[in-house]
Amino acid sequence: MAKAKITPPARTRDRTRWQLIERIKELTALHQTAGILREHQVPAGQTVKKILDIIPPAWQHPEITGARIRYGGREYATANFRATRWTLRREFKVDRRKSGSIEVCYLKRRPDMDQGPFLAEELALVETLAELLRLYFHGRLYREALERMNRRLEHLVQKRTAQLAGANLSLRREAAARQRQDIQLRNLASELVLAEARERRAIAGDLHDHIGQALALVRRKLQVLQGYSAFSGSEREVESIRDLIDQIIQYTRTLTVELSPPVLYELGLGPALASLAGQFRKKHGLAVTAGCEGLPPDLGDDAGITLYTAARELLANVVKHSGARNAWLTAGAGPGTISITVRDDGSGCPTLKTACDGSGFGLFSIRERLKRYGGTLSLESLPGKGTSATITMPLKPNKEKP
């Protein structure tokens, strides 16, 4: 004979209060997990252990709840975890070689709910945690690969410098080879920027498609509960939870835009630069006036990303170094060329002119990436009169070939 399904408390007020408590626990776990995963400098093992600590309190019966996370051949678990018949398990795949899983178990039998002893919202919570872990480990792999590439490039540059310092005769013999290598390194640096932009776009898509949809589902379920709150005296609690969900949704949207601005791919460089000015006004308090008219609607992803990231780095330099309150971002197209100028009213620094010749890595990086497309970066700066940086690039850029 089939067992009867156990339902929440029958009275409307008790049922509503029970549902609110469970949703608050789930949202708290998601909020805490998101905060933990933002701490990129913490070792992965410590991060996973922190997440394990917040999983049991999110379930209906925390006193008999255990959890385990596996990844990359390593296993992390709460002290009480053991394999039981009452287990939720979700796997996640980070890349072709690495995968992992998250498991939540009850140590004792509990009444049947939506799936065994678990609620449908707990199933969704496990899936969301698995996706958050996948994104976290994917980001770690990407940053580690980028660090290895940077170390490799640094090693190559140091090795080449030592070899070239040997003798003038060796320098003359290797001049042609060095020129070809410079172009290859420049192309590689540009490809890294483009690869980062593509990865950002993919992560932003995942964030929107998975986390954003999960939050929207939670919000819709809360709206259902809101109908009961008028009879249970819980309107203020429901309103507070809804405000928290709205804040999380807004944060997710903002993070998605910062990772990869969709306006750049959908509307083009002009609207993307105008949106960038708004981001710096909102995030850094820098009054950026944008004038971006007459730009070609389609420059191609490579050239558009290169110009957009260069403008973003120039504005970041204004925030970090100039002490300016106002900045002006202008862009336009002339006969066969496109130009972007970032000007500020900061303290100015004449030594920044030498940065375009290699002493400042950020501006040097911009100049090298522009060279790949036949573009240039010029800089004017005087003490007390601010700084003006201008980027120019052919409308139909030709990539350098080694």
C-alpha atoms as a printed R data frame, in Angstrom:
    type eleno elety resid chain resno      x      y       z
1   ATOM     1    CA   MET     A     1  0.000  0.000   0.000
2   ATOM     2    CA   ALA     A     2  1.387  3.412  -1.016
3   ATOM     3    CA   LYS     A     3  2.344  5.767   1.803
4   ATOM     4    CA   ALA     A     4  0.353  8.985   2.138
5   ATOM     5    CA   LYS     A     5  2.250 12.146   1.244
6   ATOM     6    CA   ILE     A     6  2.936 14.400   4.215
7   ATOM     7    CA   THR     A     7  1.911 18.010   3.597
8   ATOM     8    CA   PRO     A     8  2.837 21.243   5.417
9   ATOM     9    CA   PRO     A     9  0.639 22.475   8.295
10  ATOM    10    CA   ALA     A    10 -3.027 22.564   7.269
11  ATOM    11    CA   ARG     A    11 -3.901 25.996   8.655
12  ATOM    12    CA   THR     A    12 -3.257 28.829   6.204
13  ATOM    13    CA   ARG     A    13 -1.338 30.965   8.696
14  ATOM    14    CA   ASP     A    14  0.864 28.075   9.862
15  ATOM    15    CA   ARG     A    15  1.484 26.877   6.300
16  ATOM    16    CA   THR     A    16  2.430 30.369   5.116
17  ATOM    17    CA   ARG     A    17  4.807 30.865   8.037
18  ATOM    18    CA   TRP     A    18  6.415 27.451   7.380
19  ATOM    19    CA   GLN     A    19  6.871 28.232   3.672
20  ATOM    20    CA   LEU     A    20  8.365 31.658   4.427
21  ATOM    21    CA   ILE     A    21 10.849 30.176   6.868
22  ATOM    22    CA   GLU     A    22 11.979 27.575   4.323
23  ATOM    23    CA   ARG     A    23 12.347 30.178   1.534
24  ATOM    24    CA   ILE     A    24 14.340 32.491   3.822
25  ATOM    25    CA   LYS     A    25 16.723 29.611   4.628
26  ATOM    26    CA   GLU     A    26 17.190 28.834   0.914
27  ATOM    27    CA   LEU     A    27 17.733 32.483  -0.045
28  ATOM    28    CA   THR     A    28 20.180 32.934   2.823
29  ATOM    29    CA   ALA     A    29 22.198 29.962   1.584
30  ATOM    30    CA   LEU     A    30 22.285 31.372  -1.966
31  ATOM    31    CA   HIS     A    31 23.294 34.832  -0.724
32  ATOM    32    CA   GLN     A    32 26.067 33.456   1.494
33  ATOM    33    CA   THR     A    33 27.328 31.153  -1.274
34  ATOM    34    CA   ALA     A    34 27.534 34.031  -3.751
35  ATOM    35    CA   GLY     A    35 29.556 36.033  -1.225
36  ATOM    36    CA   ILE     A    36 31.942 33.163  -0.530
37  ATOM    37    CA   LEU     A    37 32.566 32.467  -4.217
38  ATOM    38    CA   ARG     A    38 33.561 36.098  -4.838
39  ATOM    39    CA   GLU     A    39 36.649 35.644  -2.605
40  ATOM    40    CA   HIS     A    40 38.985 34.545  -5.390
41  ATOM    41    CA   GLN     A    41 42.163 34.763  -3.275
42  ATOM    42    CA   VAL     A    42 40.967 32.087  -0.817
43  ATOM    43    CA   PRO     A    43 42.185 28.523  -1.604
44  ATOM    44    CA   ALA     A    44 39.552 26.335  -3.252
45  ATOM    45    CA   GLY     A    45 39.533 23.842  -0.373
46  ATOM    46    CA   GLN     A    46 38.689 26.527   2.197
47  ATOM    47    CA   THR     A    47 35.980 27.919  -0.087
48  ATOM    48    CA   VAL     A    48 34.313 24.518  -0.474
49  ATOM    49    CA   LYS     A    49 34.435 23.908   3.299
50  ATOM    50    CA   LYS     A    50 32.713 27.252   3.933
51  ATOM    51    CA   ILE     A    51 29.947 26.303   1.504
52  ATOM    52    CA   LEU     A    52 29.514 22.923   3.200
53  ATOM    53    CA   ASP     A    53 28.960 24.732   6.517
54  ATOM    54    CA   ILE     A    54 25.982 26.703   5.154
55  ATOM    55    CA   ILE     A    55 24.227 23.829   3.353
56  ATOM    56    CA   PRO     A    56 22.602 21.921   6.301
57  ATOM    57    CA   PRO     A    57 20.864 25.019   7.782
58  ATOM    58    CA   ALA     A    58 19.135 25.560   4.408
59  ATOM    59    CA   TRP     A    59 17.309 22.225   4.571
60  ATOM    60    CA   GLN     A    60 14.128 21.298   6.447
61  ATOM    61    CA   HIS     A    61 15.923 19.109   8.999
62  ATOM    62    CA   PRO     A    62 19.420 20.579   9.488
63  ATOM    63    CA   GLU     A    63 20.138 18.412  12.518
64  ATOM    64    CA   ILE     A    64 20.193 15.255  10.352
65  ATOM    65    CA   THR     A    65 21.495 16.823   7.135
66  ATOM    66    CA   GLY     A    66 24.936 16.016   5.707
67  ATOM    67    CA   ALA     A    67 26.645 17.287   2.555
68  ATOM    68    CA   ARG     A    68 29.549 16.330   0.322
69  ATOM    69    CA   ILE     A    69 31.272 18.086  -2.599
70  ATOM    70    CA   ARG     A    70 33.654 16.341  -4.993
71  ATOM    71    CA   TYR     A    71 35.870 17.978  -7.570
72  ATOM    72    CA   GLY     A    72 39.124 17.197  -9.349
73  ATOM    73    CA   GLY     A    73 39.706 13.934  -7.507
74  ATOM    74    CA   ARG     A    74 39.258 15.538  -4.077
75  ATOM    75    CA   GLU     A    75 36.395 15.101  -1.649
76  ATOM    76    CA   TYR     A    76 35.064 17.488   0.999
77  ATOM    77    CA   ALA     A    77 32.227 16.563   3.356
78  ATOM    78    CA   THR     A    78 30.560 17.531   6.616
79  ATOM    79    CA   ALA     A    79 31.605 15.442   9.592
80  ATOM    80    CA   ASN     A    80 28.284 13.594   9.688
81  ATOM    81    CA   PHE     A    81 27.978 12.782   5.977
82  ATOM    82    CA   ARG     A    82 27.376  9.202   4.903
83  ATOM    83    CA   ALA     A    83 25.678  7.538   1.956
84  ATOM    84    CA   THR     A    84 21.969  6.971   2.652
85  ATOM    85    CA   ARG     A    85 18.824  6.211   0.674
86  ATOM    86    CA   TRP     A    86 17.667  9.817   1.151
87  ATOM    87    CA   THR     A    87 20.183 11.719  -0.964
88  ATOM    88    CA   LEU     A    88 20.031 14.522  -3.535
89  ATOM    89    CA   ARG     A    89 22.957 14.498  -5.993
90  ATOM    90    CA   ARG     A    90 23.803 16.838  -8.857
91  ATOM    91    CA   GLU     A    91 26.892 16.630 -11.054
92  ATOM    92    CA   PHE     A    92 28.573 19.544 -12.822
93  ATOM    93    CA   LYS     A    93 31.088 19.505 -15.664
94  ATOM    94    CA   VAL     A    94 33.751 22.227 -15.678
95  ATOM    95    CA   ASP     A    95 35.601 21.233 -18.844
96  ATOM    96    CA   ARG     A    96 36.353 18.097 -20.859
97  ATOM    97    CA   ARG     A    97 38.641 16.729 -18.169
98  ATOM    98    CA   LYS     A    98 37.285 17.984 -14.857
99  ATOM    99    CA   SER     A    99 33.906 17.466 -13.277
100 ATOM   100    CA   GLY     A   100 32.405 17.349  -9.835
101 ATOM   101    CA   SER     A   101 29.248 16.740  -7.814
102 ATOM   102    CA   ILE     A   102 27.313 17.992  -4.808
103 ATOM   103    CA   GLU     A   103 25.299 15.697  -2.538
104 ATOM   104    CA   VAL     A   104 22.900 16.458   0.314
105 ATOM   105    CA   CYS     A   105 21.575 13.608   2.448
106 ATOM   106    CA   TYR     A   106 19.292 12.966   5.379
107 ATOM   107    CA   LEU     A   107 20.746 10.580   7.964
108 ATOM   108    CA   LYS     A   108 17.280  9.369   9.029
109 ATOM   109    CA   ARG     A   109 14.030  8.740   7.253
110 ATOM   110    CA   ARG     A   110 11.698 11.732   7.102
111 ATOM   111    CA   PRO     A   111  8.108 12.089   5.789
112 ATOM   112    CA   ASP     A   112  7.665 12.133   2.010
113 ATOM   113    CA   MET     A   113  7.426 15.559   0.346
114 ATOM   114    CA   ASP     A   114  7.864 16.451  -3.363
115 ATOM   115    CA   GLN     A   115 10.714 13.991  -4.071
116 ATOM   116    CA   GLY     A   116 11.191 11.553  -1.260
117 ATOM   117    CA   PRO     A   117 11.703 13.646   1.891
118 ATOM   118    CA   PHE     A   118 12.855 16.718  -0.105
119 ATOM   119    CA   LEU     A   119 10.953 19.818  -1.262
120 ATOM   120    CA   ALA     A   120 10.890 20.902  -4.903
121 ATOM   121    CA   GLU     A   121 12.638 24.129  -3.837
122 ATOM   122    CA   GLU     A   122 15.429 22.064  -2.278
123 ATOM   123    CA   LEU     A   123 15.905 20.282  -5.606
124 ATOM   124    CA   ALA     A   124 16.189 23.676  -7.311
125 ATOM   125    CA   LEU     A   125 18.604 24.839  -4.599
126 ATOM   126    CA   VAL     A   126 20.932 21.860  -5.193
127 ATOM   127    CA   GLU     A   127 20.882 22.527  -8.944
128 ATOM   128    CA   THR     A   128 21.661 26.223  -8.388
129 ATOM   129    CA   LEU     A   129 24.526 25.390  -5.996
130 ATOM   130    CA   ALA     A   130 25.922 22.933  -8.563
131 ATOM   131    CA   GLU     A   131 25.827 25.647 -11.236
132 ATOM   132    CA   LEU     A   132 27.477 28.193  -8.923
133 ATOM   133    CA   LEU     A   133 30.247 25.690  -8.170
134 ATOM   134    CA   ARG     A   134 30.692 24.981 -11.883
135 ATOM   135    CA   LEU     A   135 31.086 28.700 -12.639
136 ATOM   136    CA   TYR     A   136 33.471 29.117  -9.699
137 ATOM   137    CA   PHE     A   137 35.786 26.262 -10.701
138 ATOM   138    CA   HIS     A   138 35.598 27.287 -14.365
139 ATOM   139    CA   GLY     A   139 36.730 30.789 -13.381
140 ATOM   140    CA   ARG     A   140 39.611 29.373 -11.335
141 ATOM   141    CA   LEU     A   141 40.768 27.271 -14.288
142 ATOM   142    CA   TYR     A   142 40.635 30.324 -16.545
143 ATOM   143    CA   ARG     A   143 42.590 32.522 -14.119
144 ATOM   144    CA   GLU     A   144 45.197 29.788 -13.568
145 ATOM   145    CA   ALA     A   145 45.622 29.350 -17.322
146 ATOM   146    CA   LEU     A   146 45.986 33.107 -17.753
147 ATOM   147    CA   GLU     A   147 48.588 33.261 -14.967
148 ATOM   148    CA   ARG     A   148 50.539 30.407 -16.559
149 ATOM   149    CA   MET     A   149 50.449 32.213 -19.899
150 ATOM   150    CA   ASN     A   150 51.636 35.454 -18.283
151 ATOM   151    CA   ARG     A   151 54.490 33.641 -16.563
152 ATOM   152    CA   ARG     A   152 55.402 31.942 -19.810
153 ATOM   153    CA   LEU     A   153 55.389 35.250 -21.696
154 ATOM   154    CA   GLU     A   154 57.465 36.899 -18.961
155 ATOM   155    CA   HIS     A   155 59.942 34.033 -19.111
156 ATOM   156    CA   LEU     A   156 60.158 34.286 -22.896
157 ATOM   157    CA   VAL     A   157 60.722 38.051 -22.763
158 ATOM   158    CA   GLN     A   158 63.416 37.743 -20.081
159 ATOM   159    CA   LYS     A   159 65.139 34.955 -21.975
160 ATOM   160    CA   ARG     A   160 65.072 36.922 -25.222
161 ATOM   161    CA   THR     A   161 66.373 40.063 -23.496
162 ATOM   162    CA   ALA     A   162 69.311 38.138 -22.010
163 ATOM   163    CA   GLN     A   163 70.153 36.662 -25.388
164 ATOM   164    CA   LEU     A   164 69.981 40.017 -27.172
165 ATOM   165    CA   ALA     A   165 72.221 41.642 -24.553
166 ATOM   166    CA   GLY     A   166 75.090 39.341 -25.546
167 ATOM   167    CA   ALA     A   167 76.611 41.242 -28.420
168 ATOM   168    CA   ASN     A   168 75.807 43.779 -31.117
169 ATOM   169    CA   LEU     A   169 76.655 41.231 -33.783
170 ATOM   170    CA   SER     A   170 74.085 38.790 -32.395
171 ATOM   171    CA   LEU     A   171 71.584 41.640 -32.191
172 ATOM   172    CA   ARG     A   172 72.012 42.488 -35.878
173 ATOM   173    CA   ARG     A   173 71.647 38.863 -36.917
174 ATOM   174    CA   GLU     A   174 68.482 38.438 -34.913
175 ATOM   175    CA   ALA     A   175 66.865 41.791 -35.790
176 ATOM   176    CA   ALA     A   176 64.527 40.309 -38.404
177 ATOM   177    CA   ALA     A   177 63.587 37.361 -36.191
178 ATOM   178    CA   ARG     A   178 62.892 39.719 -33.281
179 ATOM   179    CA   GLN     A   179 60.595 41.835 -35.406
180 ATOM   180    CA   ARG     A   180 58.594 38.764 -36.368
181 ATOM   181    CA   GLN     A   181 58.455 37.632 -32.746
182 ATOM   182    CA   ASP     A   182 57.267 41.076 -31.623
183 ATOM   183    CA   ILE     A   183 54.358 40.826 -34.030
184 ATOM   184    CA   GLN     A   184 53.572 37.316 -32.793
185 ATOM   185    CA   LEU     A   185 53.631 38.471 -29.157
186 ATOM   186    CA   ARG     A   186 51.482 41.469 -30.053
187 ATOM   187    CA   ASN     A   187 49.000 39.185 -31.821
188 ATOM   188    CA   LEU     A   188 49.059 36.811 -28.864
189 ATOM   189    CA   ALA     A   189 48.383 39.658 -26.418
190 ATOM   190    CA   SER     A   190 45.460 40.788 -28.564
191 ATOM   191    CA   GLU     A   191 44.136 37.242 -28.818
192 ATOM   192    CA   LEU     A   192 44.254 36.964 -25.032
193 ATOM   193    CA   VAL     A   193 42.100 40.094 -24.729
194 ATOM   194    CA   LEU     A   194 39.652 38.724 -27.302
195 ATOM   195    CA   ALA     A   195 39.637 35.326 -25.589
196 ATOM   196    CA   GLU     A   196 38.912 37.039 -22.279
197 ATOM   197    CA   ALA     A   197 36.057 38.976 -23.902
198 ATOM   198    CA   ARG     A   198 34.596 35.777 -25.333
199 ATOM   199    CA   GLU     A   199 34.930 34.027 -21.972
200 ATOM   200    CA   ARG     A   200 33.305 36.964 -20.200
201 ATOM   201    CA   ARG     A   201 30.453 36.808 -22.696
202 ATOM   202    CA   ALA     A   202 29.994 33.074 -22.079
203 ATOM   203    CA   ILE     A   203 30.052 33.506 -18.284
204 ATOM   204    CA   ALA     A   204 27.608 36.417 -18.511
205 ATOM   205    CA   GLY     A   205 25.315 34.231 -20.610
206 ATOM   206    CA   ASP     A   206 25.462 31.431 -18.050
207 ATOM   207    CA   LEU     A   207 24.822 33.896 -15.234
208 ATOM   208    CA   HIS     A   208 21.784 35.272 -17.040
209 ATOM   209    CA   ASP     A   209 20.398 31.932 -18.209
210 ATOM   210    CA   HIS     A   210 20.840 29.953 -14.991
211 ATOM   211    CA   ILE     A   211 21.174 32.173 -11.929
212 ATOM   212    CA   GLY     A   212 18.868 34.874 -13.275
213 ATOM   213    CA   GLN     A   213 16.180 32.351 -14.185
214 ATOM   214    CA   ALA     A   214 16.479 30.607 -10.823
215 ATOM   215    CA   LEU     A   215 16.015 33.917  -9.007
216 ATOM   216    CA   ALA     A   216 13.063 34.798 -11.222
217 ATOM   217    CA   LEU     A   217 11.488 31.426 -10.347
218 ATOM   218    CA   VAL     A   218 11.973 32.099  -6.630
219 ATOM   219    CA   ARG     A   219 10.384 35.537  -7.065
220 ATOM   220    CA   ARG     A   220  7.360 34.053  -8.816
221 ATOM   221    CA   LYS     A   221  6.924 31.487  -6.042
222 ATOM   222    CA   LEU     A   222  7.135 34.287  -3.489
223 ATOM   223    CA   GLN     A   223  4.389 36.163  -5.320
224 ATOM   224    CA   VAL     A   224  2.193 33.106  -4.845
225 ATOM   225    CA   LEU     A   225  2.938 33.160  -1.126
226 ATOM   226    CA   GLN     A   226  2.228 36.879  -1.017
227 ATOM   227    CA   GLY     A   227 -1.441 36.121  -1.604
228 ATOM   228    CA   TYR     A   228 -1.563 34.335   1.744
229 ATOM   229    CA   SER     A   229  0.309 37.016   3.650
230 ATOM   230    CA   ALA     A   230 -2.717 39.317   3.906
231 ATOM   231    CA   PHE     A   231 -4.456 36.681   6.024
232 ATOM   232    CA   SER     A   232 -1.470 35.672   8.097
233 ATOM   233    CA   GLY     A   233 -0.135 39.078   9.092
234 ATOM   234    CA   SER     A   234  3.139 38.464   7.266
235 ATOM   235    CA   GLU     A   235  2.935 41.222   4.663
236 ATOM   236    CA   ARG     A   236  6.024 43.026   5.976
237 ATOM   237    CA   GLU     A   237  8.127 39.847   6.028
238 ATOM   238    CA   VAL     A   238  7.067 38.923   2.502
239 ATOM   239    CA   GLU     A   239  7.760 42.459   1.273
240 ATOM   240    CA   SER     A   240 11.231 42.357   2.872
241 ATOM   241    CA   ILE     A   241 12.042 39.048   1.188
242 ATOM   242    CA   ARG     A   242 10.780 40.324  -2.155
243 ATOM   243    CA   ASP     A   243 12.972 43.420  -1.837
244 ATOM   244    CA   LEU     A   244 15.976 41.183  -1.113
245 ATOM   245    CA   ILE     A   245 15.241 39.079  -4.195
246 ATOM   246    CA   ASP     A   246 14.889 42.230  -6.315
247 ATOM   247    CA   GLN     A   247 18.284 43.433  -5.047
248 ATOM   248    CA   ILE     A   248 19.896 40.092  -5.917
249 ATOM   249    CA   ILE     A   249 18.299 40.128  -9.381
250 ATOM   250    CA   GLN     A   250 19.528 43.690  -9.949
251 ATOM   251    CA   TYR     A   251 23.037 42.752  -8.760
252 ATOM   252    CA   THR     A   252 23.038 39.775 -11.145
253 ATOM   253    CA   ARG     A   253 22.006 41.996 -14.046
254 ATOM   254    CA   THR     A   254 24.664 44.582 -13.184
255 ATOM   255    CA   LEU     A   255 27.339 41.885 -12.908
256 ATOM   256    CA   THR     A   256 26.243 40.439 -16.264
257 ATOM   257    CA   VAL     A   257 26.616 43.835 -17.959
258 ATOM   258    CA   GLU     A   258 30.015 44.458 -16.334
259 ATOM   259    CA   LEU     A   259 31.298 41.055 -17.429
260 ATOM   260    CA   SER     A   260 30.243 41.479 -21.062
261 ATOM   261    CA   PRO     A   261 28.191 44.474 -22.257
262 ATOM   262    CA   PRO     A   262 25.466 43.056 -24.528
263 ATOM   263    CA   VAL     A   263 24.960 46.492 -26.060
264 ATOM   264    CA   LEU     A   264 28.391 46.205 -27.749
265 ATOM   265    CA   TYR     A   265 27.348 43.097 -29.663
266 ATOM   266    CA   GLU     A   266 23.734 44.090 -30.262
267 ATOM   267    CA   LEU     A   267 23.898 47.844 -30.992
268 ATOM   268    CA   GLY     A   268 27.553 48.555 -31.762
269 ATOM   269    CA   LEU     A   269 30.466 50.590 -30.403
270 ATOM   270    CA   GLY     A   270 28.719 53.980 -30.079
271 ATOM   271    CA   PRO     A   271 25.911 52.875 -27.734
272 ATOM   272    CA   ALA     A   272 28.405 50.649 -25.862
273 ATOM   273    CA   LEU     A   273 30.698 53.636 -25.140
274 ATOM   274    CA   ALA     A   274 27.711 55.710 -23.994
275 ATOM   275    CA   SER     A   275 26.724 52.860 -21.675
276 ATOM   276    CA   LEU     A   276 30.334 52.644 -20.432
277 ATOM   277    CA   ALA     A   277 30.235 56.327 -19.465
278 ATOM   278    CA   GLY     A   278 27.077 55.660 -17.459
279 ATOM   279    CA   GLN     A   279 28.722 52.757 -15.650
280 ATOM   280    CA   PHE     A   280 31.663 54.926 -14.534
281 ATOM   281    CA   ARG     A   281 29.278 57.655 -13.367
282 ATOM   282    CA   LYS     A   282 27.299 55.169 -11.312
283 ATOM   283    CA   LYS     A   283 30.105 52.972  -9.985
284 ATOM   284    CA   HIS     A   284 32.969 55.440  -9.473
285 ATOM   285    CA   GLY     A   285 31.231 58.815  -9.180
286 ATOM   286    CA   LEU     A   286 33.211 60.167 -12.141
287 ATOM   287    CA   ALA     A   287 31.101 62.599 -14.158
288 ATOM   288    CA   VAL     A   288 31.705 61.244 -17.656
289 ATOM   289    CA   THR     A   289 30.185 63.156 -20.561
290 ATOM   290    CA   ALA     A   290 29.870 60.976 -23.648
291 ATOM   291    CA   GLY     A   291 29.628 62.123 -27.250
292 ATOM   292    CA   CYS     A   292 29.653 59.084 -29.526
293 ATOM   293    CA   GLU     A   293 27.906 59.835 -32.804
294 ATOM   294    CA   GLY     A   294 28.529 58.972 -36.425
295 ATOM   295    CA   LEU     A   295 30.299 55.700 -35.681
296 ATOM   296    CA   PRO     A   296 29.935 52.819 -38.152
297 ATOM   297    CA   PRO     A   297 27.263 50.368 -36.958
298 ATOM   298    CA   ASP     A   298 29.447 47.298 -37.529
299 ATOM   299    CA   LEU     A   299 33.208 47.345 -36.999
300 ATOM   300    CA   GLY     A   300 33.475 43.601 -36.438
301 ATOM   301    CA   ASP     A   301 33.785 41.934 -33.033
302 ATOM   302    CA   ASP     A   302 37.612 42.005 -32.905
303 ATOM   303    CA   ALA     A   303 38.043 45.713 -33.665
304 ATOM   304    CA   GLY     A   304 34.990 46.682 -31.590
305 ATOM   305    CA   ILE     A   305 36.191 44.757 -28.532
306 ATOM   306    CA   THR     A   306 39.704 46.201 -28.900
307 ATOM   307    CA   LEU     A   307 38.426 49.795 -29.016
308 ATOM   308    CA   TYR     A   308 35.910 49.247 -26.209
309 ATOM   309    CA   THR     A   309 38.432 47.655 -23.829
310 ATOM   310    CA   ALA     A   310 40.992 50.386 -24.644
311 ATOM   311    CA   ALA     A   311 38.438 53.103 -23.770
312 ATOM   312    CA   ARG     A   312 37.530 51.266 -20.571
313 ATOM   313    CA   GLU     A   313 41.186 51.059 -19.504
314 ATOM   314    CA   LEU     A   314 41.714 54.758 -20.206
315 ATOM   315    CA   LEU     A   315 38.708 55.662 -18.027
316 ATOM   316    CA   ALA     A   316 40.006 53.306 -15.326
317 ATOM   317    CA   ASN     A   317 43.339 55.180 -15.424
318 ATOM   318    CA   VAL     A   318 41.451 58.435 -14.884
319 ATOM   319    CA   VAL     A   319 39.761 56.961 -11.795
320 ATOM   320    CA   LYS     A   320 42.988 55.474 -10.398
321 ATOM   321    CA   HIS     A   321 45.566 58.166 -11.073
322 ATOM   322    CA   SER     A   322 44.197 61.576 -12.079
323 ATOM   323    CA   GLY     A   323 42.060 62.690  -9.133
324 ATOM   324    CA   ALA     A   324 39.644 64.103 -11.695
325 ATOM   325    CA   ARG     A   325 35.988 64.876 -11.053
326 ATOM   326    CA   ASN     A   326 34.987 65.150 -14.704
327 ATOM   327    CA   ALA     A   327 35.907 63.305 -17.855
328 ATOM   328    CA   TRP     A   328 34.847 63.515 -21.482
329 ATOM   329    CA   LEU     A   329 34.570 60.491 -23.764
330 ATOM   330    CA   THR     A   330 34.185 61.398 -27.430
331 ATOM   331    CA   ALA     A   331 34.237 59.170 -30.470
332 ATOM   332    CA   GLY     A   332 33.733 59.772 -34.160
333 ATOM   333    CA   ALA     A   333 34.673 58.692 -37.647
334 ATOM   334    CA   GLY     A   334 36.726 60.693 -40.159
335 ATOM   335    CA   PRO     A   335 37.980 59.945 -43.660
336 ATOM   336    CA   GLY     A   336 38.987 56.304 -43.396
337 ATOM   337    CA   THR     A   337 39.625 56.401 -39.632
338 ATOM   338    CA   ILE     A   338 37.852 56.151 -36.303
339 ATOM   339    CA   SER     A   339 39.021 58.024 -33.203
340 ATOM   340    CA   ILE     A   340 38.240 57.902 -29.476
341 ATOM   341    CA   THR     A   341 39.403 60.560 -27.013
342 ATOM   342    CA   VAL     A   342 39.312 60.370 -23.214
343 ATOM   343    CA   ARG     A   343 40.006 63.722 -21.522
344 ATOM   344    CA   ASP     A   344 39.885 64.629 -17.820
345 ATOM   345    CA   ASP     A   345 40.271 67.675 -15.563
346 ATOM   346    CA   GLY     A   346 42.651 65.966 -13.142
347 ATOM   347    CA   SER     A   347 46.093 66.889 -11.886
348 ATOM   348    CA   GLY     A   348 47.886 65.816 -15.062
349 ATOM   349    CA   CYS     A   349 51.346 64.288 -15.262
350 ATOM   350    CA   PRO     A   350 53.888 64.974 -18.009
351 ATOM   351    CA   THR     A   351 55.756 61.739 -17.242
352 ATOM   352    CA   LEU     A   352 52.762 59.815 -18.518
353 ATOM   353    CA   LYS     A   353 53.884 60.671 -22.044
354 ATOM   354    CA   THR     A   354 56.694 58.175 -21.682
355 ATOM   355    CA   ALA     A   355 54.125 55.480 -20.839
356 ATOM   356    CA   CYS     A   356 53.262 55.238 -24.526
357 ATOM   357    CA   ASP     A   357 56.909 54.328 -25.142
358 ATOM   358    CA   GLY     A   358 56.766 51.381 -22.751
359 ATOM   359    CA   SER     A   359 57.229 52.550 -19.142
360 ATOM   360    CA   GLY     A   360 53.551 52.182 -18.219
361 ATOM   361    CA   PHE     A   361 52.251 48.657 -18.744
362 ATOM   362    CA   GLY     A   362 48.546 49.541 -19.047
363 ATOM   363    CA   LEU     A   363 49.046 52.167 -21.765
364 ATOM   364    CA   PHE     A   364 51.765 50.062 -23.362
365 ATOM   365    CA   SER     A   365 49.300 47.177 -23.591
366 ATOM   366    CA   ILE     A   366 46.718 49.424 -25.286
367 ATOM   367    CA   ARG     A   367 49.305 50.666 -27.792
368 ATOM   368    CA   GLU     A   368 50.458 47.137 -28.632
369 ATOM   369    CA   ARG     A   369 46.925 45.877 -29.200
370 ATOM   370    CA   LEU     A   370 46.134 48.861 -31.424
371 ATOM   371    CA   LYS     A   371 49.269 48.261 -33.478
372 ATOM   372    CA   ARG     A   372 47.865 44.922 -34.532
373 ATOM   373    CA   TYR     A   373 45.112 46.789 -36.410
374 ATOM   374    CA   GLY     A   374 47.258 49.703 -37.579
375 ATOM   375    CA   GLY     A   375 46.009 51.936 -34.750
376 ATOM   376    CA   THR     A   376 47.850 54.401 -32.518
377 ATOM   377    CA   LEU     A   377 47.593 55.951 -29.051
378 ATOM   378    CA   SER     A   378 48.688 59.546 -28.359
379 ATOM   379    CA   LEU     A   379 48.809 61.213 -24.947
380 ATOM   380    CA   GLU     A   380 48.984 64.840 -23.805
381 ATOM   381    CA   SER     A   381 49.316 65.805 -20.160
382 ATOM   382    CA   LEU     A   382 50.416 68.869 -18.203
383 ATOM   383    CA   PRO     A   383 50.444 69.470 -14.427
384 ATOM   384    CA   GLY     A   384 47.125 70.957 -13.305
385 ATOM   385    CA   LYS     A   385 45.577 70.819 -16.783
386 ATOM   386    CA   GLY     A   386 44.466 67.215 -16.988
387 ATOM   387    CA   THR     A   387 45.262 64.489 -19.466
388 ATOM   388    CA   SER     A   388 43.988 63.737 -22.952
389 ATOM   389    CA   ALA     A   389 44.440 60.324 -24.596
390 ATOM   390    CA   THR     A   390 43.434 59.730 -28.224
391 ATOM   391    CA   ILE     A   391 43.042 56.410 -30.005
392 ATOM   392    CA   THR     A   392 42.967 56.245 -33.805
393 ATOM   393    CA   MET     A   393 42.338 53.199 -35.963
394 ATOM   394    CA   PRO     A   394 41.635 52.612 -39.675
395 ATOM   395    CA   LEU     A   395 37.972 51.938 -40.440
396 ATOM   396    CA   LYS     A   396 39.015 48.754 -42.217
397 ATOM   397    CA   PRO     A   397 41.886 47.559 -40.006
398 ATOM   398    CA   ASN     A   398 44.401 45.097 -41.414
399 ATOM   399    CA   LYS     A   399 45.871 42.684 -38.905
400 ATOM   400    CA   GLU     A   400 49.612 42.363 -38.731
401 ATOM   401    CA   LYS     A   401 51.066 39.140 -40.045
402 ATOM   402    CA   PRO     A   402 54.207 37.624 -38.579
